[in-house]
Amino acid sequence: MTKADIVAKISERLGLEKGDVQATVESFMEEVKNSLETGDNVYLRGFGSFIVKTRAEKTGRNISKNTTIKIPAHNIPAFKPAKVFVESVKEKTEVTV
């Protein structure tokens, strides 16, 4: 599902203009991004949390040059789904192999 699909479904369900829904979705995503960039986590009850995780420094390898490099510690955005959300997905989706 793409952002356009989400906008279309919300617009259809609520009877709102696609442009208004798109502006709302864009604003939501921008606020989540801005919060994470400032180090604040975003908690959405029943859905999940957008959090900032810190990755430790590690040693990596450049296989083509056969050298080792140091990868510095850094922060990355992550999503942790709520238990209710995880259980819902487990119940309503088939396992595909």
C-alpha positions as CSV (number, residue, x, y, z in Angstrom):
1,M,0.0,0.0,0.0
2,T,1.4,3.4,-0.9
3,K,0.7,6.9,0.5
4,A,-1.6,7.6,-2.4
5,D,-3.6,4.4,-1.6
6,I,-3.9,5.5,2.1
7,V,-5.1,8.9,1.1
8,A,-7.7,7.5,-1.3
9,K,-9.1,5.1,1.3
10,I,-9.4,7.7,4.0
11,S,-10.9,10.2,1.5
12,E,-13.5,7.6,0.4
13,R,-14.2,6.4,4.0
14,L,-14.7,9.9,5.5
15,G,-16.1,11.7,2.4
16,L,-13.3,14.3,2.4
17,E,-11.4,15.9,-0.5
18,K,-8.3,14.0,-1.4
19,G,-6.2,17.2,-1.2
20,D,-7.3,17.8,2.4
21,V,-6.6,14.2,3.4
22,Q,-3.2,14.3,1.6
23,A,-2.2,17.5,3.5
24,T,-3.2,15.9,6.8
25,V,-1.2,12.7,6.1
26,E,1.8,14.8,5.0
27,S,1.5,16.9,8.1
28,F,1.3,13.8,10.3
29,M,4.4,12.3,8.7
30,E,6.3,15.6,9.0
31,E,5.5,15.9,12.7
32,V,6.7,12.4,13.4
33,K,9.9,13.1,11.4
34,N,10.5,16.4,13.3
35,S,9.9,14.8,16.7
36,L,12.4,11.9,15.9
37,E,14.9,14.4,14.6
38,T,14.9,16.3,17.9
39,G,15.2,13.0,19.8
40,D,11.6,12.8,21.0
41,N,9.7,9.5,20.6
42,V,6.2,9.4,19.3
43,Y,3.7,7.1,21.1
44,L,0.4,6.2,19.4
45,R,-1.7,4.0,21.8
46,G,-3.1,0.9,20.1
47,F,-0.8,1.4,17.1
48,G,2.8,1.6,18.1
49,S,5.8,3.8,18.9
50,F,8.2,5.6,16.6
51,I,11.4,5.6,18.5
52,V,15.0,6.7,18.1
53,K,17.5,3.8,18.6
54,T,21.2,4.2,19.1
55,R,23.4,1.8,17.2
56,A,26.8,1.1,18.8
57,E,30.1,1.6,17.1
58,K,31.2,-1.5,15.2
59,T,33.8,-2.7,12.8
60,G,32.8,-3.5,9.2
61,R,34.5,-4.9,6.2
62,N,34.8,-3.6,2.7
63,I,35.0,-6.9,0.8
64,S,36.0,-5.5,-2.6
65,K,39.1,-3.7,-1.1
66,N,39.6,-6.3,1.7
67,T,39.9,-3.6,4.4
68,T,38.2,-3.1,7.7
69,I,36.4,0.2,8.6
70,K,35.0,1.6,11.7
71,I,31.3,2.4,11.6
72,P,30.7,5.1,14.2
73,A,27.8,5.0,16.7
74,H,24.6,6.6,15.2
75,N,20.9,7.0,15.8
76,I,18.3,5.4,13.6
77,P,14.5,5.7,13.5
78,A,12.5,2.6,14.4
79,F,8.9,1.5,14.8
80,K,7.7,-0.8,17.6
81,P,4.1,-2.0,17.1
82,A,1.7,-2.1,20.0
83,K,0.8,-5.6,21.4
84,V,-2.8,-5.1,20.3
85,F,-1.7,-4.3,16.8
86,V,0.6,-7.3,16.6
87,E,-2.1,-9.7,17.9
88,S,-4.6,-8.3,15.4
89,V,-2.2,-8.9,12.5
90,K,-1.4,-12.4,13.8
91,E,-5.1,-13.3,13.9
92,K,-6.2,-11.7,10.6
93,T,-3.4,-12.7,8.2
94,E,-2.4,-16.0,6.8
95,V,1.1,-17.3,7.1
96,T,2.8,-17.3,3.6
97,V,5.8,-19.4,2.9
